[in-house]
Amino acid sequence: MPYRPSVRQLEYVLAVHDLRHFGRAAERCGVSQPTLSVQIATVEQSVGVPLFERTSSQVVPTPAGEMLARSARLVLATVDETLNELARHTAALGGTIRLGTPPTFGPYFLPRLLPGLHERYPDLQVYIREDSPAALEAAVAEGSLDCGLGPSPERPGLTFRRIGVEAIYLGVPAEHPLARRSSVRAAVLQGERLLALGRGHRLLENVRHLAELSGARIVEDFEGTSLDAIRQMVSIGMGLSLFPELYARAEFRETDNVKLLKIEDWHERREVGFYWREKSGREMHYLTLAEIAMIAARQLGIGEENRL
């Protein structure tokens, strides 16, 4: 049988990888530094390659160390999920959920979801991380997050449960000739400047699709970091952009210098829901979470026509 490091040894490897320091890694693992160093050396001797380069000033993972750390993170996440499922499968959805959500969706949906979730599972702790959809999908896939909430993922190896569908609206400056209308056809956007969020955001793909259909052009020398920044840029006439439904409802006012329009012949929508690693030991928890979220989504009217 090939050599297999123990779970504890994998914890040591991951701690040294993350902290780049044997002393701090030992503190995190609750052992002495000599104990941790001996165990790291045992793993290195057993696998036949060094995992870390040690100097007087730093600890740097070798390629083998990087590879083992990635696998260790997944293994430890799977072990944690399995033990959590065995110990608390009937209570509080496992006790703790590390949830990732993009800033274009989470802040506008979670206030409707979390109160009901807390009332039903008062002992459940939900830790929330905001980031771009691409970064969150990678974090879920590698095990540093339990699940994600937002647009349907593109990364393979993730299970998605849809909870609703958001409309996407075109924002134009109030002084733009199109602002007198409530809807437009895509063809009238030919030659217009489109502002978009940066790479890793699904709305960038929507902007690209609209540009291809209409003949509009994306402002290539600018990548927005937030919808708020893009909204401000639209308001001063720097271009047009797309805004998802819940954000639009929460952030736009009649007095704003941006008018929201429907695009009559462009029917892209944004599917939103929960996603998690395929074959996760906590799949029943996430399915329950998605069912509760579906109720909140219906209350918000996601996917229905709304007067903005």
Summary of the structure (lengths in Angstrom):
residues: 308
radius of gyration: 23.8
end to end distance: 64.7
largest distance: 73.8
contacts: 964
relative contact order: 0.14
helix: 47%
strand: 21%
